[in-house]
Amino acid sequence: MISADDDRCMACMALRGGAAVCPHCGFDEAQAERSPRHLPLRTLLAGRYLVGRVLGVGGFGITYLAWDRTLDNRRAIKEYFPDDAAQRADGITVGARSRATRGLYDEGLESFLAEARMLEKFQDEPGIVQVRDFFPGNGTGYLVMGYLEGRTVKSLLEERNGRFEYTTALTLLLPVMDALQKVHAAGLLHRDISPDNLMITLNRQVRLLDFGAAKSLVSDRTRTMASVFKKGYTPYEQYLEDARLTPATDVYALAATMYRMLTGQVPPGAIERHLNDALQPPPALGIAMPPAASAALMQALSVRPEHRFPDVRSFRDALLAAGTPAAPPAAVPAPAPPVPPLPSPPPPAPPRRWPRGLVWGGAGAALAAGAALAWFVAGSRTPALTAIDLPAEIVVGRPATLRLSFEDRDGDLDRIEFQSREGTWKLNTQDLTQRFAGQRSGSLELRLTARSPERARVEATIVDRAGHRSSREFSIVSVRPPASPPVLERVDAPRSAVAGQSFSTRAVFSDPDGDVRRLVVRPLDGTGNFPAAELSGEQRQGSVAYSIRVGAPGRYRYAFQLEDATGERSNVVQIEVEITAAAGSPGGGAPGLRR
């Protein structure tokens, strides 16, 4: 009987039912092209991830579709493979291309894994593609991300006559700005913000992709390896060998992306602007936007970094303070009509025909045939939910933020109602009358905590005091926490103790899941009664006290180990204690325990 792994299609990860050609996407593995630069199809990484087709190739790495055999989910995996410094020797193993590039390759790999570790902290941040795992292997490193389906801003721009209205562009970029603030606060820069690295998912969430070019703010390593340059989006200082990069570097690329979204034009390259700056503000091109917002955008696009906003928050606050745009001048043609709304998120089934319905993932461009984005239609008195931001997957037991952004031209909002369409989620109606009185736009944040894994659909309805209402659906996908065994960091114990008396030990631990349930102690010399110490509640860091009494003098060794609620066990820590005879006592007796 064929196994599920052997039957799985490497293009869409659906089961083929024994067919040679996938009935879901049309992929014929026997006819697929092979590249010596890419991992072979069906390569198994870390004993868990089954590698499928290539999703995208960049200057820093290769991104693959993969199947997580532990959680039964599709993933996007980025392999560290700097284009100008790496080669694949035996079809699997990656290494430096030459002795001359070995130092750069090794430094880059170390940085890749270190920054992956930092990005994992943002897996519940709605504006960033989620990092689920990372690990070294095959001479290189791998970054496991949540797999996203949707469309890039670049592909949507190509459909909308090349531009968005100001309000739409700002709504799209606000969650990205919020996410960048947190990334910068953690000491990282993105360095590659552009429309093709912004994805709008089927849940209408906006996510910043491809942190392959991410760079530590404090790193002094060379930037000559696989440097990222995108004309029009890369700021002047990023071209320089010894320039210090700051959050203002990402501010420039973010502003250039907004300029492209508003005007349909990519700004001139920063090198050209340094010599002759002919960049025109959007209103000079007939774009309707508040004058103060135009001034903020042009400041963020300053060639010299010291003339820009020093951080994303300052840029964001300046745009929000500018208010809504004035009516467009008569000479400006009406914007393209809004595209149809996205269809309701599909049930967990394989994607439609491939390659006609092309779906790219995590760290690359994304395209889902027939999908589009519907935003607030100017002139309507009906309030609208312009964006719903939630992580593509939330981990059971870990709080996640649901952000609902809205617009209402009358400023008479009343409430947001929720109705479960599928699943067990029950969200309470949110009153908007006091908090958002008179406001024409804003956002509401709710904290959600999943109790069990499921795929749910919820309909949110925004209502004003006149009874006008509009609705949007969104999905909530909750998954089990990845298996993370506890770590026994150390055991504190005395070097010696007196026979017949108890001595105390303390086991210090950490556990990402917070589900440590017992401490097991085993004597490595002699016998004795050593019951497990039971723990309760959620503890991600803590310690367990454990008392031992030994009756006979001698040298005794003990092994300590933790177990969590899923049966995962920690590393073993051994201690050795010398038991001496009590003064005036001949000694003797069996070892025992008192807890």
N, C-alpha and C positions, 0 to 999 in steps of 0.2 A: 504494500500500500504506500502511495506517495505521501511524503511528509508535507506539513503545511508550509515549511520553509521552501521546499523544492517546488511546491505548487504556486508560490506567491509570485505575482508579476513584478518585475524589477523596475517597471515604469510607473505604476500606480499603486503597488503594494496590495492589490486585491487578489483573492484566490482565483485561479484560472479554471478550476474544476477539471483539471487534467488536460485542458486544451493546450496546444503548442502556441497558438496565437491568443493573446488575452482577449476575452469577449467583452471586457469593459472599456479598454482603451485602444485595442488594436495593435499592441506592441508585440513584435515577433523577436524574441531574444536570440534566436539562431541567426537572424539577419542583422542584428545590431552591430554597429561599427565599434571597433575597439581602438583605444588610444594607449600607447605605452606610458603616457603621462598620468593616466587615471587608474584608480584602483579597479581591479576586475569586478564585474558584477558578482554578487553573492559573497563577497569578502565579509568575514565576520570580525567585527572589532570589539575588543574587550569582552568577548564571549557573549555579547548581548545584542549588538547592532548589526543588522544584515544590510549591507551596502547595495543600493540600487543605482539608477541612472544619475548622470551628472546634471545638476541644476544650474550651475554657473561657475565661471572661472574668473578670478581676479588676480591682481598683482601679488596678493599675499597668500592666496590659497584656492582650493577647489572645494565646492560645496556639492554634496550628494544627497539624494533622497535615501532614507534608510527606514528600516522597520525595527522598532524596539520590541524585542522578543519577551522582555520582562513585563512591560506595561501594555503590550499590544496596541501600539500607537505609531503613526508615521512621525518621523523626525527629519530634520535637516542637519547634516553633519559637515562642518567645515574642517578640512585638512590643511594644516600649515604646509604650504608649498610655495615659498617665494619664487616668483617667476625667474628672476635673474640670478638666483643663488642655489637652486635645488635641482636634483635629478632623482629619478626612480631607478634603482639598480636592477632589481630582480622581479619587477612587476608589483612588488608590495612595499619594500623598504625604501625610505626616502633619506637622502643625505646631501651634504654639500656638493656642489658641482665640481669644485676644485679646492686645492689647498688655499688658494687666494680668497675664496669665499667662505671657508670653514668658520672663521671667527664671526663673520656677519650672520651666517646661518644659525650658529649656536646661540648667539645673543638674541637673535630674533625669536627663536624657539622658546628660550627662557622667558622672554617678554610676552610672547603669545600665551603661554600657560599662566603666567602671573596675572595678566590682565583678564584672562578668562575667569580666573578665580575671583577677581574683583567684580566682573560683570554678573557672576552668578548671584550676587547679592541683590540684583535688580530684577529677579525673575518675576516678581509680582508687580512691577511697575508697568502701568498700561501702555506707555508710549514707546516701549523698547521691546524688540524681539527677545523672547525669553531663553536664557541659557539654562539648560536642564542638567548638563553634565560636561565634564572635560577630563581628559586623561592623556598621558604620553603613550606612544606605541609606534612600532615600525620605524624608529629613528626620528619620528616627528611628533606632532601633537594634534589632538582632535577636540573640537568644540561642538557639543550637541545642543541644538536649538529646537524650540517648538516649531512645528511645520505650519506655515500659514497659507491660506488660500485667499486670493483677492486680486487687487490690481495696484500697480504703482501709480503714483501721481503723474509720472511721465506718460504712461499709457492713457490716462484719463485726459491729460492736456491735449494729446494728439487727437482726441475725439471731440473736444469742445472748442474747436477753432483756435486752440492754442492757449487759452487763458481761462482764469476764474474771476468772478467778481471779488471785490476786496473782502466782503464779509465772509464769503466761502473760504477764501485763502487763509484768512486769519483763524477761522474755526478749525481748519485742518491743522494748522501749525501750532496752535496753543498746547495740545497735549505733548507735542514733540518738544516744545520749549520747556514745559514742566519736567519732562524726563531728562533733558540735557542739563538742567540745573542740578539735578541729583548726581548725574554722571560727573559733572565738573567738580561738585563738592567732594566726590570720592577720589579726585585726583586724576581723572582720565579726560582725554579729548577724543572726539570722533574722527575728525580730519577728512571726512569724505561725504559730507551732507550734500545731497542733490536730489532732484525729483525722482531719479531711478532708485534711490535708497529710501524712499518713503512709500510705504504700502498702506492701502486701505483694504481691510479684511472684509470678508462677507458679513461680519457683524458691524461693519462701518467703524471699526477702530482704526486709528492711524498709528502706525508703528515705524520707528526708525530702524533701518536694517543695516547689515554689513558693518560690524565693528571690527572687521579684519584689519582696518588701518588705524584702530584705536591706539593712542599713545599716552603714556604716563606724563603728567605735567612736570614731574620731577626728574624724568629720565634724561640723562645726558648722552645716550647712545647715538651713534651716527644715524642719519636719516637717508643714507644713500641707497639702502637696499629696498627695491620695489617701492620707491616713493610714489605717493598718490598725487597726481596732477590732473584736474579736470578744468579745462579752460573755461573761464567765466565763473566758476565756483571756488576755485582754489585761491586763497588770499596771497598777497605779495610775499609775506614773510615765510610762507611754506615752501617757496621756491629756493630760499636762501639756505646755505649750508649750515651756518652757525647761529641763525636767528632763534630767539627763544619764543616758543609757542605758548599761548595763553588762551583762556576761554574766548577772547576776542577773535581768535582764529575761526572757531566754530560759528561765532556771531556773523562773520562775513559770509560764510557759505550758506548759513540759514537765510540771511537777507538776500543773497543772490538767488536762492531758490524761490523766495517770495516774489522777487522782481520778475523772474521767469513766469511764475504763476499768474501774475497780474497783467504783464505786458505782452506775453507770448514771445519775448525776446530774451536770450541769454546775455547777461552783461558782457561787455568786452573783457578780454583777459586782463588780469591784474598787472602783468608786465607791460602791456600796451597802455593801460591807464596810468601807470607810473610815469610814462614818458609823455602821454597826451591824454588827459582825462576828458572824454567826450560823453560820459554817461549822462543821460537825460532822466529827470525824475518822471515817474509814471504819469502825473497830470499833464506834462508837456506832450505826452503821447496820446492824450484823450482818455486817460483812465480815471474813473470817478473814485476818489478816496479822500478822506479828511486831510487837509493841508498838514496838520501836525503829524499824521501818520506817514505822509510822504517825506517829511523832514526827518522823522525817526529812521525810516528805511534808508534814506540817503546817508545819514550819519553812520548807520551800521555797515554801509558799503564803502566807507572811507578806505582809501588805499593804505594809509598809515594806521597801524593798529591802535596807536595811542589816541587817535581821533575818533575811534569807534566807541560804542558802549563797552564798558569793561567786562560785562557778563551778560548772560541771556536774560536774567531777571530784569535788568535795567531796560533792555530792548523791549521785552514783553510789556512791562509797565507803561512805557512810552506809547506803545501801540494801543493799549487798552484805554489810556487816558485821552487818546485822540477822538474817541467816540465813533459814531456811525458816519458813513460817507454822505456827502451831499448828492443831490440828483445829478445825473450825468448831463453834460451840455448837449444841446440839440444836435450838434455836428457829429457826436459820437454814435456810431451804429449800436443798436440794441445787442446785448450779449446773446450768445447762442442759447436756445431754449434748454432747460434742464433735461438731462438724460433720464431715462426711466429708472425707477428705484431698483435697488438690489433685490433679488428674490429672497424669500425666507431661507435662512441657513438650512442646508440639506441634512437629513439624518446621516448617521455614521455609515455611509456606503461609499464604494469606490467612485472616483471621479469619472466623468463621462469620457467620450472618445479622445484618445491621444494619438497623434499629435494635434488633431484639430482643436480640441479643448485643452490648450496647453496650460499647465499649472506649475509655476515655479515656486520655490519655497524659501524658507528662513533667510538666507543671506544673499539672495539674488533678486532679480526682477520677478514680478508675479503677474499672471494673466489668466483670468477665468472667463471663457467665452460667454458672451451675452450678459455678463454682470456689469453694473454701472452704479453710480452714486447719485442719490437724490438729495438735494439740499433745500433750504428755505426759499420759497418763491417770493421775490420782492413784490410788494404791493398787497399781499394777502393780509387780512386782519386775523386770520387763524394763527394761533401760536404754533410753533414747530420745535421738535427736538432735532437739533442740527447735528448732533454727534452723541454716540453712546460709547464710552471707552471702558473696557474691562479686559484684563488679561485673557489671552486666547484659552488658557487653561488655568484653573486655580487649584491649588493643592488642598486636599481635605485637611481641615484643622488650622490652616494658615489664613489669616484675614487678608482680603483683597479689596481694592477700591473700585467702586462703580461710579463713573463720572457721567452725568447727563448734562449736556450743553443745550441751551435753548435760545430762541428768539421770539419776541412778541412785539409787534409794531405799536400796539396800544398800551403796553406796560400795565395790563390789568390781569396778570396771572393769578390763578386760584390754587391749582393743585396738580400733582402728578399721581395718576393711579396705575396700579400694576395688576395684571391678570396672567396667571400661569396658563400657558398653552400646552406645555408638555413638561413632565417632571414634578418634583415635590416643592419647588421654591414658592414661598408665600411672602411677598414684600408688602409692607404697609404703605398706605397712601401718604404722600408727603405734602404738607400744607406750604404754599408759596406766598400767601397773602402778606405776611409781615416781613419776612426776610428779603423778598424780592419786590416789594411794593414800588411801583413806578418804573422798574427796570425793564429795558427792552431786550437785554441779553444777559446771559450769565450761565452759571453751571452749579449743579448740586452734586455733592459727593456722599455716597453711602458706603459703609463698610459691610462686606459680606464674608461669611465664614461657612464653607461647605461642610456638611456632616457626613456625606457619603459620596462615592463616585457616581456620576450620572451625566447625561447630556440633556439639558433642559432648554425650553424656549419660554420667554416671558414677553408679554406685550406691555409697553409703557405708553400711557396716554396723558398728554398735557392738556389742561383745560383752563380757559380764562373765565372771568366773572360773567361774561355774556353767554357762556355756554359753548363757545367755539372750541373745538377739540381736534387734535390730530394724534395719530398713533404710530409707533414703530416697534418692531419686534427685535429682540436680541437673544443670543444664545449664552447660556452659562454651562461651561464644560468643566466639571470637577474631576480630578484624578487622584489616585492614591499617592501618598508620598513615596518617592523612590526609596528603595531599601538602603538604609544608612545605619550600619551597626554602631553601637556606642563605642566610645574611646575611653579606656581606663588610662588616665594620664600619669597617675602615680599612686603609690600606697605609702602613707606615712606610718612608721612603726619604730619603736625603740630598738636599739641594737641589742639590749639585754634586758632581762626581767628576772624576778625571783620566783623560784618554784613554789607552787601553791597559791600564788597571787595572780590576779588578772592583769594583763597589759592591753592597752587600747591601740587599735589601728584606725586609720581613716583613708578610705579609698576615694580619690578625687577623679571625677569623670566629666565628660561632655558628650552630648548626643544631639545631633541635628533634628531628630524626630521628637525628642522629648518624651520617649516612651520606655525608659529604663524601668524594669520591674523587679529585678532581684540581683543581689550580689552573692556569688557562689565562692566559697573558700574551701580548698582541698589541702589536707596535710600531705606533704611529700615525704615525710619521715614519720613513722609510727602510725598510731591509730587515734581515733577520737570522734566525738559527735560534733559535726559541723553543719548545722542547719543553715539554709540560705536566708539572707537578710532581705525581706520583702520591702519594696518601695511602691508608692502610689502617687497619683497626680502626674502632672506634666513638668518635667525638669530637663532643660537643655544643658544646664551646668549645675553641679552640686557635689556633694560628698556623702559618704555613708560611713558611720561609725560601727566598728566591729570589735568586740572584746574576746580575748582568748585567755584561758587559764591552763597552765601546764604543771603537772605535779612533780615530774622528775627532771633533774638537771640534765643538760645536754644542749646540742645545737639542733634547732628545728627549722625546717623550711616550709613555707606555705605558698600556694598559688591562688591568686585572686582573679576572678573573671566576672563580667557583667552580662546579663541577658536582657533583651528588650521584649516588648509585647509580641513581636512577630517571630521570636525564637532566634534572632540574630545575636551573635556573641561577640564580645569585645576581644581585644588582645589580652594576653595573660601577663600579669605582673607577679613576680616572685619576690618574697622577702625572706630574710633569714634572721632569726633571733636566738641569742644564746641565753639559756635558762640556767641560772646559778642556784646553788642550794641556799636555803634560808639559814641565817646565823643560828648555830646550835642545833640544826636539823640534819639527820643522816640522809635525807632525800628519799626518793622513791615515790612510786605512784604513777598512774596513767595520765596522759594528757587529756584535758577536757575543755569545755567551752562554756562561757557565760556571755550572753549578748544583752 
